[in-house]
Amino acid sequence: MDTVFLGGGTPSILESGEIGRIILALRNAFSVADDAEITIESNPKTLDRDKLMEYITVGINRLSIGVQSLDDSILKTLGRVHSVSDFYENYKMARECGFDNINIDLMFAVPGHTHKIWEDTLDKAIALEPEHISFYSLQIEEETPFYDEFMAGKFDQIPDETDREMYHLAIAKLKAAGYDHYEISNACMPGHECRHNLKYWSLDEYLGIGSGASSYMDGVRFAEAPVLEYHENSRYDDMSEYVFTGLRRIRGVELADFHRRFGFDLWDAEAFGDRREALKPYFDAGLLIESDGRLFLSEMGLDVSNAVMAEFV
């Protein structure tokens, strides 16, 4: 394996020594490449110097910190237990311990969010020069307090137009600061793409270990949920997933690679030739582009990505 990702929940809540034992077990069970990207997700206030030094010692070389906002009022709205100062303390400590590949997660379109608060958060985040920044708009999920408030009419939802303005402001600021916007919700300094996540967007194999973990191996998707979920992908499933996940990347889908994988062209009758007409409005509006051997969404096309991707499902 050439990537390892210890994901959330919040694995950094484990005590010192416990993550080390997990990594040791992985190294004993699998052949881990010497240059493997090994990431751990964390939240501020769950990290301390002992944990960070343990991570470095066992070979974890990428730290992802879910700060979400650099405004204390927004953190309170989100129900986060950490403060902005907690994050700054953890970030500084991580650098001192030797982490030279850090991602920070940011969230926008939160109730109470203003353009000024979001712009201030972006400026503060960029000033720290993390190697990677992920930025997501708030999604209202069932069985959450936000969902209950939304259904009760107490949720001050940010208008879609404002959500999109915040999204494009982030892209502009990150590009101006030298970041590559390489996936819908991710930007990095050159050469610091998340190698693990690129697997998901490229139809590569991955093995999930742990409660609820999902896997894609040998053409089969399976998950260790309360009841084992198992689905053997058809060739069409693979084609569909390859295209709609590939469209998440700013480079989009490499048409030659599609042909190499599946044995015919994207627009052949055996693939998606029957979708061309439905996609014509997106092509005509410059939202979906086919150029230089690639099929990709323009920046404005990212706003309608779900609608475009749905045509390939």
Stockholm file with secondary structure:
# STOCKHOLM 1.0

chainA/1-313         MDTVFLGGGTPSILESGEIGRIILALRNAFSVADDAEITIESNPKTLDRDKLMEYITVGINRLSIGVQSLDDSILKTLGRVHSVSDFYENYKMARECGFDNINIDLMFAVPGHTHKIWEDTLDKAIALEPEHISFYSLQIEEETPFYDEFMAGKFDQIPDETDREMYHLAIAKLKAAGYDHYEISNACMPGHECRHNLKYWSLDEYLGIGSGASSYMDGVRFAEAPVLEYHENSRYDDMSEYVFTGLRRIRGVELADFHRRFGFDLWDAEAFGDRREALKPYFDAGLLIESDGRLFLSEMGLDVSNAVMAEFV
#=GR chainA/1-313 SS CCEEEECSSCGGGSCTTHHHHHHHHHHHHSCCCTTCEEEEEECTTSCCHHHHHHHHHTTCCEEEEEEECSCHHHHHHTTCSCCHHHHHHHHHHHHHHTCCCEEEEEEESCTTCCHHHHHHHHHHHHHTCCSEEEEEECCCCTTSHHHHHHHTTCCCCCCHHHHHHHHHHHHHHHHHTTCEEEETTEEESTTCCCHHHHHHTTTCCBCCCSTTCEEEETTEEEECSSSCEEEECCHHHHHHHHHHHHTTBTTCEEHHHHHHHHSSCTTSTTTTGGGHHHHHHHHHTTSEEEETTEEEECTGGGGGHHHHHHTTC
#=GC SS_cons         CCEEEECSSCGGGSCTTHHHHHHHHHHHHSCCCTTCEEEEEECTTSCCHHHHHHHHHTTCCEEEEEEECSCHHHHHHTTCSCCHHHHHHHHHHHHHHTCCCEEEEEEESCTTCCHHHHHHHHHHHHHTCCSEEEEEECCCCTTSHHHHHHHTTCCCCCCHHHHHHHHHHHHHHHHHTTCEEEETTEEESTTCCCHHHHHHTTTCCBCCCSTTCEEEETTEEEECSSSCEEEECCHHHHHHHHHHHHTTBTTCEEHHHHHHHHSSCTTSTTTTGGGHHHHHHHHHTTSEEEETTEEEECTGGGGGHHHHHHTTC
//
